[in-house]
Amino acid sequence: MPTVKTPKTAAVPASKAPKAAKATKAAKTPKSSAPKPAAVVAAAPSYTASAPIVRIAIIGTGGMANHHAKQFKEIAGCKLVAAVDVNAERVAKFAADHGIAQTFLTVDDLLAKAEFDAVAIVTPDGFHASQSIQCLKAKKHVLCEKPLALNHADAKKMVAAAKKAGVINMVNLSYRDRIVLQAVQKIITSGGIGEVRHVEANYLQSWLSSKVWGDWRTTPAWLWRLSTKHGSRGVLGDVGVHIVDFAMFPVGPIKSVYCKLKTFAKAKGNRVGEYTLDANDSAVMTVEFANGALGTIHTTRWASGHANRLYLKVSGTHGAVEIDTDRSLTHYRICAGPDLDKAHWVEVEAPPTPTNYQRFIKSIQTGVQDQPDFARGAEVQKILDACIESDSKNRPIKI
C-alpha cells in the first residue's frame, strides 16, 4: 500500500470542495444501528489497474456491520476476507451471509492468523479505542464507527496511534454521505450566503415514544443504548455526535457550548432486566461558533412522528440554506440572490458524492488521507465532553 499523505487541505478535501485490547474483549456485543434511509451516492470510484485489492476484516457483526459489508461489496477494489465476534454463531451466520471466508472470536486471533489490509470496527462505543489502537499498532488501516471513543482523552490516544502508524484512519460519521450536506457545505464555505450568523440543527428520533423500530423494552439492541453500564453515553453519544458534525462541517468549529441533558423515567425503578436506564434521552445545546455565529443544536428520542430526522438551517448575511431529511434526501432549499428580498425559497437537487466507504478505500489505494479522519472524530468528541461538563456545572464551557 502507498505511504499515507495528508494534503494541506485535508480538513476540506477537494473531492468535497466544501460504534491494545485483551483477547477476551476483542469483539463484545456488536453494535446494532437504527435503520437509516439509503444515501444517494456517486458510482463507486474507479481505480488504476495497478491498484492492489484492499482486503478488509469487519470487527463486530451486529446490525450495522451488515450495512458496512453491503457497502464494501459494492466497491470495486476491495474484498471482505474476515469477520470477528465473540459470539461464534453470530459471526458464522454473518460470514455466510456475506461470503466471508475466515471468522475469528478475538482480534488477537485475527491479527495473528489472517492476511488483510484494513478493518471496519463496528463494536459498542466502549471498545472503539482499544480495538482501533490494537489494529493501528499492527499497521492496519482503520474505519471506526462513531463516536470515535467514550471521551476526548481516549480519542486523542487514537489520533496519536494513527499518526504514529502512518495509515489511513477514518471515523464513520455516516451522515457525511448525505449529498445534501455536501452540497450545502460547498455553498456556505464558498460564501454563497455571506457570513454565517445563525444555525439551527436537530436530530429527532421517536423510538422511546413509539414502536416505529419495534419495542425497545424487549430488545437488547435498544436497551444497551439506554444504559451507561453497558457503554452508552445516551442520545448525546449515539446521535448527538452526528448532529454536532452535521452543523460543524459546513459552518466551522464551535468555541463554546452550554448544554442541558435529561433522562426521563421509562420503566419501574428505571430498570429492565440487567439494564439500568440512566443514559440521557434528550440533549439541548446553545453554541457559539468560532466565526461568531450563534446556534442551537438539539436531539431526542422522544420526537413522536419523526423516525430519523436531521434538520439544518444556516442563515447568513446574504441568504440561508436548509436541509430537512424528512422532506428529502436529495434536495435542499435555498433563499439567496434575487429571492432574498422576496423571502422566496427554491428547492435544489444535490449532485452525487462518494460515501465514507468509497473515500476509505480510495484513500488506502492512493495514500491520500480523506475526511472524516480520527482528528475530526476527536474534535467532535471534545464537544460532547464539554456538553457533559456543561450540564454538570450548569454553565457554558469554552472549547
ZIJOUR-V847912 format. One line per field, one symbol per residue. psi: psi as a letter, one per 40 degrees, with the letter a starting at -180 (. if undefined). burial: # if it has 16 or more other C-alpha atoms within 10 Angstrom, else .. A space follows every 50 residues. Layout:
psi->???
burial->???
//
This chain:
psi->iihhhhidfddgidddf..hiidefdgahihhiiiiihihiiihiiiide hihhhhihhhfadddddddddddehheihheiihiehddddddddddefh diiieiddddddeihidiihhfiideeddddddddddefhihhhiiidae iddddddddddddddfihhihggdedehdddddddddddeedeahhdihh hihhifedeifdfahdeehdddddeehddeeifaddddeddddddddddd daiheihhihihhiheihefihbehhgeiidihhhhihideeiiihhiii eeghehdghhhhhhhaeeaiihhheddieeiiiihibeedeefhihhhhi iiiiiddddddddddeehhiihadddddddddddddddddddefiihh.
burial->...###....###..#.##.#...#########.....###..#...... ..##############.##..#..#.###########..###.##....# .#######.##....######################.############ ##.######.###.#########################..######### ########.#.#...#...#########.##################### ####.#######........##..###############...######## ###..###########.########...########........#....# .########################################....##..
//
